[in-house]
Amino acid sequence: MAKTPAERQRQLRLRRRSEPEGAVQLSVMIRLTASVKLHRLARFHGLTKRATIERIIAEAEGTAVAGMVDAAVEAYYRSW
C-alpha cells in the first residue's frame, strides 16, 4: 500500500536523526537575495545547501574563536 505524505515525512525525519553526527531541522525565513547567494555558493563549491551552511558556520566559528583568549574560548564552548 502507498504511504501518505505524512508517513514519508516521518520516515525521512527518523532517517535524519540516525545520522552519525545527528541532525536537527532548521526552519528559518531568509531574504530572497540570501537564498540566491546560498544557491550560487553551493553550486560553485559543488556542495548541497546544507553542506554550504555547515561550512559557513564552521568557518565563522573558527574565525571568532581565533580572536579569543583561552578563558573566553573555554567559556564559549561551555555556553551550549
C-alpha positions as CSV (number, residue, x, y, z in Angstrom):
1,M,0.0,0.0,0.0
2,A,1.3,3.5,-0.8
3,K,2.4,5.7,2.0
4,T,0.8,9.0,2.8
5,P,3.0,12.2,2.6
6,A,2.9,12.3,6.4
7,E,4.3,8.8,6.6
8,R,7.1,9.5,4.1
9,Q,8.0,12.7,6.0
10,R,8.1,10.8,9.3
11,Q,10.5,8.2,7.8
12,L,12.7,11.0,6.4
13,R,12.9,12.7,9.8
14,L,13.7,9.4,11.5
15,R,16.5,8.7,9.0
16,R,18.0,12.1,9.5
17,R,18.0,11.6,13.3
18,S,20.1,8.4,12.9
19,E,22.9,10.2,11.0
20,P,26.3,9.7,12.6
21,E,26.7,13.2,13.9
22,G,22.9,13.6,14.5
23,A,20.8,16.2,12.7
24,V,18.3,18.8,13.6
25,Q,15.8,20.5,11.4
26,L,16.5,24.2,10.9
27,S,13.5,26.2,9.8
28,V,14.1,29.9,9.1
29,M,12.9,32.6,6.7
30,I,15.7,34.4,4.9
31,R,15.7,37.1,2.3
32,L,15.4,36.1,-1.4
33,T,18.8,37.6,-2.0
34,A,20.4,35.5,0.7
35,S,18.7,32.4,-0.7
36,V,20.1,33.2,-4.2
37,K,23.6,33.7,-2.8
38,L,23.4,30.4,-0.9
39,H,22.3,28.6,-4.0
40,R,25.2,30.1,-6.0
41,L,27.8,29.3,-3.3
42,A,26.6,25.7,-3.1
43,R,26.8,25.2,-6.8
44,F,30.2,26.9,-7.1
45,H,31.7,24.6,-4.5
46,G,29.8,21.5,-5.6
47,L,28.0,21.2,-2.3
48,T,24.5,20.9,-1.1
49,K,22.9,23.9,0.6
50,R,23.1,22.0,3.9
51,A,26.9,21.4,3.5
52,T,27.4,25.0,2.5
53,I,25.6,26.3,5.6
54,E,27.6,23.9,7.8
55,R,30.8,25.1,6.2
56,I,30.0,28.8,6.6
57,I,29.1,28.2,10.3
58,A,32.3,26.2,10.9
59,E,34.5,28.9,9.2
60,A,32.7,31.7,11.1
61,E,33.2,29.9,14.5
62,G,36.8,29.3,13.7
63,T,37.4,33.0,13.0
64,A,35.5,34.0,16.2
65,V,37.5,31.6,18.4
66,A,40.8,32.5,16.8
67,G,40.4,36.1,18.2
68,M,39.7,34.9,21.8
69,V,41.9,34.4,24.8
70,D,42.0,31.0,26.4
71,A,39.4,31.8,29.1
72,A,37.0,33.2,26.5
73,V,37.4,30.1,24.3
74,E,36.6,27.8,27.3
75,A,33.5,29.9,28.2
76,Y,32.4,29.9,24.6
77,Y,32.5,26.1,24.3
78,R,30.8,25.7,27.7
79,S,27.9,28.0,26.6
80,W,26.0,25.3,24.8
